[in-house]
Amino acid sequence: SKKIDGELEVAQSFLLRAKDFMQSHTDTALIVTSTIFYNVLKTNKEFKNSFLKQFCISNFFDLSAVKQSLFEQQESPASIVFYHLSEGENYLKNVIQHQSIKANLFLKYYKTLVIEKFDQKRIQQRHFIENDWMFKVALYGNTLDFVLLKKLEKTNTRISNLIDNKIIFKGAGILEGNSKLYTQFEPIIGKPLILNSEVKPYYNKLLELKKIKSDHSYLKSGRNKGLYEGKQILIKEQAKDWSDIIISYTDTNYVFKKGIFGISSTAKSEKIIELYSILITELYKYYIFIISGSWGISTRPQIRWDEEYLSFPYVQPNEKTQIQLIYLVNQFLKPYREHYKTFNLDEPLKDELTFRKINNLIEKLYEINGYEKDLIDYVLDVSRYQFQESKQDRIIRKVDNDKVVLKKYANIFLSEFKRIYEDEFIQIEVYALNHFIAMNFIFLKEKPQDEIRIIPNNEISNEKQVFDAIAKSVSLYKIAKDLYIQKDIKGFEENSFYIIKPNEYKCWHRAMAWYDIAEIKEAIQSAELKRLKKQFC
């Protein structure tokens, strides 16, 4: 195999070294540090490529998202890899059974591992070779996320391509060095310094400036004069509270330290504002989370600069859109600029209406439509909190009384089936079953008065009793000691079908409806084909 440049981690060496002790029929299983499959550094990419071409992975069991819940010492995340030798190029045809554990009621209250339906996937191994982000998408995304990323990456230009370090500058902040080993970098002397802890979301303006003194100008790195001039976008290397990326615009020419990245320009200030409009959007945040090798994986998630932050595909807006974006950004920043004109202990108010307009304009520019908006919302509302034990309640909370959530989910079925069955109507009955929720979809010849009926909890009916019995009897089955697989239940009657899933927000988020409806449509089409075959045979 091709020699790997750079030093391998112990876990990487051990995985590859196992080949010397394996024969064609040998099956190997090892617990390894998950990050060796997520890290985007060059050496790690070479290791991953080498491993995936020498071996066939039969099963990849990822525990990264629950390391806080499973392990008292929150160190490195872990995965279990089951693999065997590849015969020639068999790895290209190999299908990996990818499974993962996420936060759920069973883990929270009973410390029992339950693999849920969304976390069981069969993925061709070649996709992990072709896409650096595939392990991350396998963990937190699904088929539709894969399709959306592929769509975005059809754009060959990336943000990094816009930066030449002559007119537009990029880089990490200063790192001080020993005055005996490093020379002074005079351009920063006397300039205002902003500390990592002082960088706030969206906009920065310090009222009390700390000037860099000459004895602090001996630099080990960060010698980029243009980086500290002109309009600046400051981006923190580490995700705040494991949940958010901090991106800030500033009108002041700050010098900043390592741990902060910057993009700046004096001559192209409007391009800086345009880039800022992209970087603060939900689309950008979605992209960074779904491709980042550390955010949602590592204990201290440090997002890579060139390989991740600047890898976002860049679509050039036309002149009209450019003018709109610059106008909207200035409107969005107005409350912040006003707020920091005087000393104020309160936080500035975010202009949510203008922020939404910026998001809408960028989504239009990138042609984000329909289900794609729901995927973005799911990652930002569910996925990015799934690995944080302290925030589990927001994603596994019960939703039997949350009519807004249930109706958003049900409305996807209504709109999709209206397009398919123009001469039929559908009514959706929603039943709360304590630990589960059931939705019964009934086909009707006439339009019902209420398309969505949320049945009161105290109302007892035969249907509710039947759904409750089904949920309790077949939703969970044991595959090993303290390890279970949970399946969503989908069933069909003569003029209806039903779906039963756990009473948790993440299961009834609108994005989940797109996956469920795809399965239902496939099952209906399959049944229709069988009926036609019987009819004509």
C-alpha positions as CSV (number, residue, x, y, z in Angstrom):
1,S,0.0,0.0,0.0
2,K,1.0,3.6,-0.5
3,K,3.3,5.0,2.3
4,I,1.5,7.6,4.5
5,D,3.4,10.9,5.1
6,G,3.4,12.1,8.7
7,E,3.1,10.4,12.0
8,L,0.1,8.2,12.6
9,E,-1.8,8.0,15.9
10,V,-1.5,4.7,17.9
11,A,-5.1,3.7,17.0
12,Q,-4.5,4.3,13.3
13,S,-1.3,2.2,13.3
14,F,-3.0,-0.5,15.3
15,L,-5.9,-0.7,12.8
16,L,-3.5,-1.0,9.8
17,R,-1.1,-3.3,11.6
18,A,-3.9,-5.8,12.2
19,K,-3.6,-6.8,8.6
20,D,-0.4,-8.8,9.4
21,F,-2.4,-11.1,11.6
22,M,-5.4,-11.5,9.4
23,Q,-6.4,-14.0,6.7
24,S,-9.1,-13.9,4.1
25,H,-11.7,-15.3,6.5
26,T,-10.6,-13.3,9.6
27,D,-13.2,-10.9,11.1
28,T,-11.7,-8.2,13.3
29,A,-13.5,-5.8,15.8
30,L,-11.7,-3.0,17.6
31,I,-12.7,-0.1,19.8
32,V,-11.0,3.0,18.5
33,T,-11.0,6.8,18.9
34,S,-13.7,8.1,16.6
35,T,-11.7,11.2,15.6
36,I,-9.3,9.1,13.4
37,F,-12.2,8.8,11.0
38,Y,-13.3,12.4,11.2
39,N,-10.1,14.4,11.4
40,V,-9.6,16.3,8.1
41,L,-5.8,16.8,8.3
42,K,-3.7,15.5,5.4
43,T,-2.1,12.6,7.3
44,N,-5.5,11.5,8.7
45,K,-7.1,11.6,5.2
46,E,-4.2,9.4,3.9
47,F,-4.8,6.9,6.7
48,K,-8.5,6.8,6.1
49,N,-8.0,6.3,2.4
50,S,-5.5,3.5,3.0
51,F,-7.7,1.7,5.5
52,L,-10.8,1.9,3.4
53,K,-9.0,0.4,0.4
54,Q,-7.3,-2.4,2.3
55,F,-10.3,-3.5,4.3
56,C,-14.1,-3.9,4.0
57,I,-16.0,-2.5,7.0
58,S,-19.0,-4.7,7.8
59,N,-20.2,-2.7,10.7
60,F,-19.4,0.8,12.1
61,F,-20.9,1.4,15.6
62,D,-20.4,5.0,16.5
63,L,-20.7,6.1,20.1
64,S,-19.4,9.6,19.6
65,A,-22.7,11.4,20.3
66,V,-23.2,9.8,23.7
67,K,-19.7,9.9,25.2
68,Q,-20.9,12.3,27.9
69,S,-23.7,9.9,29.0
70,L,-21.7,6.7,28.7
71,F,-18.3,7.6,30.1
72,E,-17.5,9.4,33.4
73,Q,-14.3,10.7,32.0
74,Q,-15.3,12.8,28.9
75,E,-12.2,12.2,26.9
76,S,-12.0,11.0,23.3
77,P,-15.2,9.7,21.6
78,A,-15.2,6.0,20.7
79,S,-16.4,3.8,17.9
80,I,-16.4,0.1,17.3
81,V,-15.1,-1.0,13.9
82,F,-15.9,-4.5,12.5
83,Y,-13.8,-5.3,9.4
84,H,-12.1,-7.9,7.2
85,L,-9.6,-7.9,4.4
86,S,-10.7,-6.7,1.0
87,E,-10.2,-9.0,-2.0
88,G,-8.9,-6.7,-4.7
89,E,-11.3,-3.9,-5.2
90,N,-14.2,-5.5,-3.4
91,Y,-14.2,-2.5,-1.0
92,L,-15.9,-0.5,-3.8
93,K,-19.0,-2.8,-3.7
94,N,-18.9,-3.3,0.1
95,V,-21.9,-1.9,2.0
96,I,-21.3,-0.7,5.6
97,Q,-23.9,-1.2,8.2
98,H,-23.6,2.1,10.1
99,Q,-25.2,2.3,13.5
100,S,-25.0,4.9,16.2
101,I,-26.5,5.8,19.6
102,K,-28.1,9.1,20.3
103,A,-29.8,10.7,23.3
104,N,-33.2,9.3,24.1
105,L,-35.5,8.5,27.0
106,F,-34.1,5.0,27.5
107,L,-30.5,6.3,27.8
108,K,-31.5,9.2,30.1
109,Y,-33.6,7.2,32.5
110,Y,-32.4,3.6,32.3
111,K,-28.9,3.9,30.9
112,T,-29.9,1.4,28.2
113,L,-28.5,1.7,24.7
114,V,-31.2,1.8,22.0
115,I,-30.4,2.2,18.3
116,E,-33.2,4.1,16.8
117,K,-34.5,3.9,13.2
118,F,-32.9,7.1,12.0
119,D,-29.5,5.8,13.3
120,Q,-29.4,2.6,11.2
121,K,-28.0,3.0,7.7
122,R,-26.6,0.9,4.9
123,I,-24.0,2.9,3.0
124,Q,-21.6,1.9,0.2
125,Q,-18.0,2.1,1.4
126,R,-16.9,4.0,-1.7
127,H,-18.9,7.1,-0.4
128,F,-16.6,7.2,2.6
129,I,-13.6,7.2,0.3
130,E,-15.0,9.8,-2.1
131,N,-16.3,12.2,0.6
132,D,-14.2,13.4,3.6
133,W,-17.4,14.3,5.5
134,M,-19.2,10.9,5.0
135,F,-18.7,9.6,8.5
136,K,-20.2,12.9,9.9
137,V,-23.2,12.7,7.6
138,A,-23.6,9.0,8.5
139,L,-23.7,10.0,12.2
140,Y,-25.9,13.1,12.1
141,G,-27.5,13.1,8.7
142,N,-29.2,10.9,6.2
143,T,-29.8,10.4,2.5
144,L,-31.3,13.8,2.0
145,D,-28.4,15.5,3.7
146,F,-26.1,13.6,1.4
147,V,-28.0,14.8,-1.6
148,L,-28.0,18.4,-0.4
149,L,-24.3,18.4,0.2
150,K,-23.6,17.0,-3.2
151,K,-25.8,19.7,-4.7
152,L,-23.9,22.5,-2.8
153,E,-20.6,21.1,-3.8
154,K,-21.4,21.2,-7.5
155,T,-20.2,24.8,-7.2
156,N,-16.5,24.5,-7.6
157,T,-15.6,28.0,-6.2
158,R,-15.1,28.0,-2.5
159,I,-14.8,31.0,-0.1
160,S,-11.0,30.3,0.1
161,N,-10.8,31.0,-3.7
162,L,-11.8,34.6,-3.1
163,I,-8.9,35.3,-0.8
164,D,-5.5,36.2,-2.3
165,N,-3.8,37.7,0.7
166,K,-3.0,40.7,-1.4
167,I,-6.4,42.5,-1.5
168,I,-8.5,40.2,0.7
169,F,-6.6,38.7,3.6
170,K,-7.2,35.6,5.8
171,G,-5.5,33.9,8.6
172,A,-5.2,33.0,12.3
173,G,-4.3,35.7,14.9
174,I,-1.0,36.4,16.5
175,L,0.9,34.0,18.7
176,E,3.6,35.6,20.8
177,G,7.0,34.2,20.9
178,N,10.2,34.5,22.9
179,S,12.0,37.8,22.2
180,K,15.3,35.9,22.0
181,L,14.0,33.7,19.3
182,Y,11.6,35.9,17.3
183,T,11.8,39.4,15.9
184,Q,9.4,42.2,16.4
185,F,6.4,42.7,14.1
186,E,6.2,46.5,14.1
187,P,2.9,47.0,12.2
188,I,0.9,45.8,15.2
189,I,2.5,48.1,17.8
190,G,0.0,50.6,19.1
191,K,-2.9,48.8,17.5
192,P,-6.0,47.8,19.6
193,L,-6.1,44.2,20.7
194,I,-9.2,42.1,21.1
195,L,-9.1,39.0,23.3
196,N,-10.7,35.7,22.4
197,S,-13.2,36.1,25.2
198,E,-14.2,39.5,23.9
199,V,-15.3,38.3,20.5
200,K,-19.1,38.4,20.5
201,P,-21.7,37.1,18.0
202,Y,-22.4,39.3,15.0
203,Y,-20.7,42.5,15.9
204,N,-17.8,43.8,18.0
205,K,-16.9,47.2,19.3
206,L,-14.8,47.6,22.4
207,L,-15.2,50.9,24.3
208,E,-12.0,50.4,26.3
209,L,-9.1,49.7,24.0
210,K,-6.0,47.7,25.0
211,K,-3.1,48.8,22.8
212,I,-0.3,46.4,21.9
213,K,3.0,47.4,23.4
214,S,6.4,46.8,21.7
215,D,7.4,44.1,24.2
216,H,4.4,42.0,23.1
217,S,5.2,42.3,19.4
218,Y,7.6,39.4,19.1
219,L,5.6,36.9,17.1
220,K,5.9,33.2,16.5
221,S,3.0,33.4,14.0
222,G,0.4,35.8,12.7
223,R,2.7,38.1,10.8
224,N,0.1,39.3,8.3
225,K,-0.2,43.1,8.2
226,G,-3.2,43.2,6.0
227,L,-5.1,40.9,8.4
228,Y,-5.3,43.7,11.0
229,E,-6.5,46.5,8.6
230,G,-9.7,47.5,6.9
231,K,-13.1,45.9,7.5
232,Q,-12.8,42.6,9.4
233,I,-14.8,39.4,10.0
234,L,-13.7,37.6,13.1
235,I,-14.4,33.9,13.6
236,K,-13.7,31.9,16.7
237,E,-11.9,28.6,16.2
238,Q,-13.9,26.8,18.9
239,A,-17.6,26.3,18.9
240,K,-19.2,28.2,21.8
241,D,-20.7,25.9,24.5
242,W,-20.4,23.1,21.9
243,S,-23.5,24.6,20.2
244,D,-22.6,27.6,18.1
245,I,-20.0,29.2,15.9
246,I,-19.2,32.8,16.6
247,I,-18.9,35.1,13.6
248,S,-18.5,38.8,14.2
249,Y,-18.1,41.9,12.0
250,T,-16.1,44.9,13.2
251,D,-15.5,48.4,11.9
252,T,-12.3,48.7,14.1
253,N,-8.9,47.5,12.9
254,Y,-8.2,45.0,15.7
255,V,-5.3,42.7,16.2
256,F,-6.5,39.4,17.5
257,K,-4.8,36.3,19.0
258,K,-4.5,32.7,17.9
259,G,-7.8,31.0,18.4
260,I,-9.5,33.6,16.3
261,F,-9.5,33.6,12.5
262,G,-10.0,36.7,10.4
263,I,-10.9,37.8,6.9
264,S,-10.2,41.5,6.1
265,S,-9.8,44.0,3.4
266,T,-9.4,47.7,3.0
267,A,-10.0,47.9,-0.8
268,K,-12.8,45.4,-1.0
269,S,-15.0,46.4,2.0
270,E,-18.2,45.6,0.2
271,K,-17.0,42.0,-0.6
272,I,-16.3,41.6,3.2
273,I,-19.9,42.6,3.9
274,E,-21.2,40.2,1.2
275,L,-19.1,37.4,2.7
276,Y,-20.4,38.3,6.2
277,S,-24.0,37.9,4.9
278,I,-23.2,34.3,3.9
279,L,-21.3,33.4,7.0
280,I,-24.0,34.3,9.5
281,T,-26.7,32.3,7.7
282,E,-28.4,29.1,8.9
283,L,-27.3,27.5,5.6
284,Y,-23.6,28.2,6.4
285,K,-24.0,27.0,10.0
286,Y,-25.7,23.8,8.8
287,Y,-22.9,23.1,6.3
288,I,-20.1,23.6,8.9
289,F,-21.8,21.3,11.4
290,I,-22.5,18.5,8.9
291,I,-19.0,18.5,7.5
292,S,-16.9,19.4,10.5
293,G,-14.7,16.7,11.9
294,S,-14.7,18.1,15.5
295,W,-18.0,19.9,16.1
296,G,-20.3,17.3,17.6
297,I,-17.5,14.8,17.9
298,S,-14.5,16.1,20.0
299,T,-14.5,17.2,23.6
300,R,-13.1,20.6,22.6
301,P,-14.4,21.2,19.1
302,Q,-11.9,23.2,17.1
303,I,-13.1,23.9,13.6
304,R,-10.4,23.8,10.9
305,W,-9.9,27.1,9.0
306,D,-9.0,26.3,5.4
307,E,-10.4,22.7,5.3
308,E,-13.8,23.6,6.9
309,Y,-14.6,27.2,7.5
310,L,-13.4,28.4,4.1
311,S,-14.5,25.3,2.2
312,F,-18.1,26.6,1.9
313,P,-19.2,26.8,-1.8
314,Y,-19.4,30.3,-3.0
315,V,-22.1,31.4,-5.4
316,Q,-21.5,34.8,-7.0
317,P,-24.6,37.0,-6.5
318,N,-25.7,39.2,-9.3
319,E,-25.5,43.0,-8.9
320,K,-29.1,43.4,-7.6
321,T,-28.7,40.7,-5.0
322,Q,-25.3,42.1,-4.0
323,I,-26.8,45.5,-3.4
324,Q,-29.7,44.0,-1.4
325,L,-27.3,42.0,0.8
326,I,-25.1,45.0,1.6
327,Y,-28.2,47.0,2.5
328,L,-29.7,44.3,4.7
329,V,-26.3,43.7,6.5
330,N,-26.1,47.4,7.3
331,Q,-29.7,47.3,8.6
332,F,-28.9,44.2,10.6
333,L,-25.8,45.9,12.2
334,K,-27.5,49.2,12.9
335,P,-28.8,48.2,16.4
336,Y,-25.4,46.9,17.3
337,R,-23.6,50.0,16.2
338,E,-26.1,52.2,18.1
339,H,-25.8,50.0,21.2
340,Y,-22.0,50.3,21.4
341,K,-21.9,54.1,21.0
342,T,-22.2,54.3,24.7
343,F,-21.3,52.1,27.7
344,N,-24.0,49.6,28.1
345,L,-24.2,46.5,30.3
346,D,-27.1,45.0,28.4
347,E,-26.7,42.8,25.3
348,P,-27.8,44.4,22.0
349,L,-31.1,43.3,20.5
350,K,-30.8,41.1,17.4
351,D,-33.0,42.3,14.5
352,E,-34.7,39.0,13.8
353,L,-36.8,40.3,10.9
354,T,-33.7,41.5,8.9
355,F,-31.8,38.4,9.9
356,R,-34.6,36.3,8.3
357,K,-34.5,38.4,5.2
358,I,-30.7,37.8,4.8
359,N,-31.3,34.1,5.3
360,N,-34.1,34.0,2.7
361,L,-31.9,35.9,0.2
362,I,-29.0,33.5,0.6
363,E,-31.3,30.5,0.4
364,K,-32.7,31.9,-2.8
365,L,-29.1,32.4,-4.1
366,Y,-28.2,28.8,-3.3
367,E,-31.6,27.5,-4.5
368,I,-32.5,26.0,-1.2
369,N,-36.1,24.8,-1.4
370,G,-38.8,22.6,0.2
371,Y,-37.4,19.8,2.3
372,E,-33.9,21.3,2.3
373,K,-35.0,24.1,4.6
374,D,-36.4,21.4,7.0
375,L,-33.0,19.5,6.9
376,I,-31.2,22.7,7.9
377,D,-33.7,23.4,10.7
378,Y,-33.3,19.8,12.0
379,V,-29.5,20.1,12.2
380,L,-29.7,23.4,14.0
381,D,-32.6,22.5,16.2
382,V,-31.8,18.9,17.0
383,S,-28.5,17.4,15.8
384,R,-26.1,20.0,17.2
385,Y,-27.5,19.4,20.7
386,Q,-27.6,15.6,20.5
387,F,-24.1,15.0,22.0
388,Q,-24.6,17.4,24.9
389,E,-26.1,15.7,28.0
390,S,-27.2,19.0,29.5
391,K,-29.3,19.9,26.5
392,Q,-31.1,16.5,25.9
393,D,-34.4,17.8,27.2
394,R,-34.8,20.1,24.3
395,I,-34.7,17.3,21.8
396,I,-36.3,14.4,23.6
397,R,-39.1,16.4,25.3
398,K,-42.7,15.0,24.9
399,V,-44.7,16.7,22.1
400,D,-48.2,15.1,22.6
401,N,-49.4,18.5,23.7
402,D,-47.4,20.5,21.2
403,K,-50.0,21.0,18.4
404,V,-47.6,23.2,16.4
405,V,-44.9,20.5,16.0
406,L,-47.5,17.7,15.3
407,K,-49.3,19.8,12.7
408,K,-46.0,20.9,10.9
409,Y,-45.2,17.2,10.6
410,A,-48.7,16.2,9.4
411,N,-48.9,19.0,6.9
412,I,-46.1,17.5,4.9
413,F,-48.2,14.4,4.3
414,L,-51.3,16.5,3.4
415,S,-49.4,18.6,0.8
416,E,-47.6,15.6,-0.7
417,F,-50.6,13.4,-1.0
418,K,-52.7,16.2,-2.5
419,R,-50.2,16.3,-5.4
420,I,-50.4,12.5,-5.9
421,Y,-54.2,11.8,-5.3
422,E,-56.1,14.6,-6.8
423,D,-59.5,12.8,-6.6
424,E,-59.1,11.7,-3.0
425,F,-58.8,13.5,0.4
426,I,-56.9,12.5,3.6
427,Q,-57.7,13.1,7.2
428,I,-55.0,12.6,9.9
429,E,-55.9,11.5,13.4
430,V,-53.3,12.1,16.1
431,Y,-53.2,9.9,19.2
432,A,-51.0,10.4,22.2
433,L,-50.0,7.1,23.8
434,N,-47.8,8.4,26.7
435,H,-44.4,7.1,25.5
436,F,-45.5,7.0,21.8
437,I,-47.6,9.0,19.3
438,A,-49.6,7.5,16.6
439,M,-50.9,9.1,13.4
440,N,-53.6,7.5,11.5
441,F,-53.9,8.6,7.8
442,I,-57.4,7.9,6.4
443,F,-58.3,8.2,2.7
444,L,-61.7,9.8,2.1
445,K,-63.9,10.5,-1.0
446,E,-65.0,13.8,0.4
447,K,-63.1,16.6,2.0
448,P,-63.2,16.4,5.8
449,Q,-64.1,19.4,7.9
450,D,-60.8,19.0,9.9
451,E,-57.8,17.6,7.9
452,I,-55.9,17.1,11.2
453,R,-57.7,15.8,14.3
454,I,-55.6,15.8,17.5
455,I,-57.6,13.3,19.7
456,P,-57.8,14.5,23.3
457,N,-55.7,12.4,25.8
458,N,-58.8,11.6,27.8
459,E,-60.7,10.3,24.8
460,I,-60.8,6.5,24.7
461,S,-61.4,4.7,21.4
462,N,-60.8,1.3,19.9
463,E,-58.2,2.8,17.5
464,K,-56.2,4.3,20.4
465,Q,-56.2,1.0,22.3
466,V,-55.1,-0.9,19.2
467,F,-52.3,1.6,18.5
468,D,-51.2,1.5,22.1
469,A,-51.0,-2.3,22.1
470,I,-49.0,-2.4,18.8
471,A,-46.5,0.2,20.1
472,K,-45.9,-1.7,23.3
473,S,-45.5,-5.1,21.6
474,V,-43.3,-4.6,18.6
475,S,-41.4,-1.3,18.8
476,L,-38.4,-2.5,20.7
477,Y,-36.4,-5.7,20.5
478,K,-33.2,-6.9,22.2
479,I,-30.0,-7.8,20.2
480,A,-27.6,-8.0,23.1
481,K,-27.3,-7.4,26.8
482,D,-28.5,-3.8,27.4
483,L,-28.5,-3.1,23.7
484,Y,-31.8,-2.8,21.8
485,I,-33.1,-1.7,18.4
486,Q,-36.1,0.5,18.2
487,K,-38.2,0.6,15.0
488,D,-40.8,3.1,14.0
489,I,-44.1,1.2,13.3
490,K,-45.8,1.7,9.9
491,G,-48.9,-0.3,9.0
492,F,-51.5,-0.4,6.3
493,E,-55.2,-1.0,6.3
494,E,-57.7,-1.1,3.4
495,N,-58.3,2.7,3.3
496,S,-55.7,4.0,5.7
497,F,-52.1,3.6,7.1
498,Y,-50.6,4.5,10.4
499,I,-47.2,5.6,11.9
500,I,-46.2,5.0,15.5
501,K,-43.1,6.6,16.9
502,P,-41.7,7.6,20.3
503,N,-43.2,10.7,21.9
504,E,-40.0,12.8,21.5
505,Y,-39.6,16.1,19.6
506,K,-36.7,14.8,17.4
507,C,-39.0,12.0,16.0
508,W,-41.8,14.4,15.0
509,H,-39.7,17.2,13.7
510,R,-40.9,18.3,10.2
511,A,-37.7,17.0,8.6
512,M,-38.6,13.5,9.7
513,A,-41.8,13.6,7.7
514,W,-39.9,13.7,4.5
515,Y,-38.2,10.3,5.3
516,D,-41.4,8.8,6.5
517,I,-43.4,9.8,3.5
518,A,-40.8,8.4,1.2
519,E,-41.1,5.0,2.8
520,I,-44.9,5.2,2.7
521,K,-45.0,6.2,-1.0
522,E,-42.5,3.4,-1.8
523,A,-44.7,0.8,0.1
524,I,-47.9,2.0,-1.6
525,Q,-46.3,1.9,-5.1
526,S,-44.9,-1.6,-4.3
527,A,-48.4,-2.8,-3.3
528,E,-49.9,-1.3,-6.4
529,L,-47.4,-3.0,-8.6
530,K,-48.1,-6.4,-7.0
531,R,-51.9,-5.8,-7.5
532,L,-51.4,-5.0,-11.1
533,K,-49.2,-8.0,-11.7
534,K,-51.9,-10.3,-10.1
535,Q,-54.5,-8.6,-12.3
536,F,-52.7,-9.3,-15.6
537,C,-51.1,-12.6,-14.8
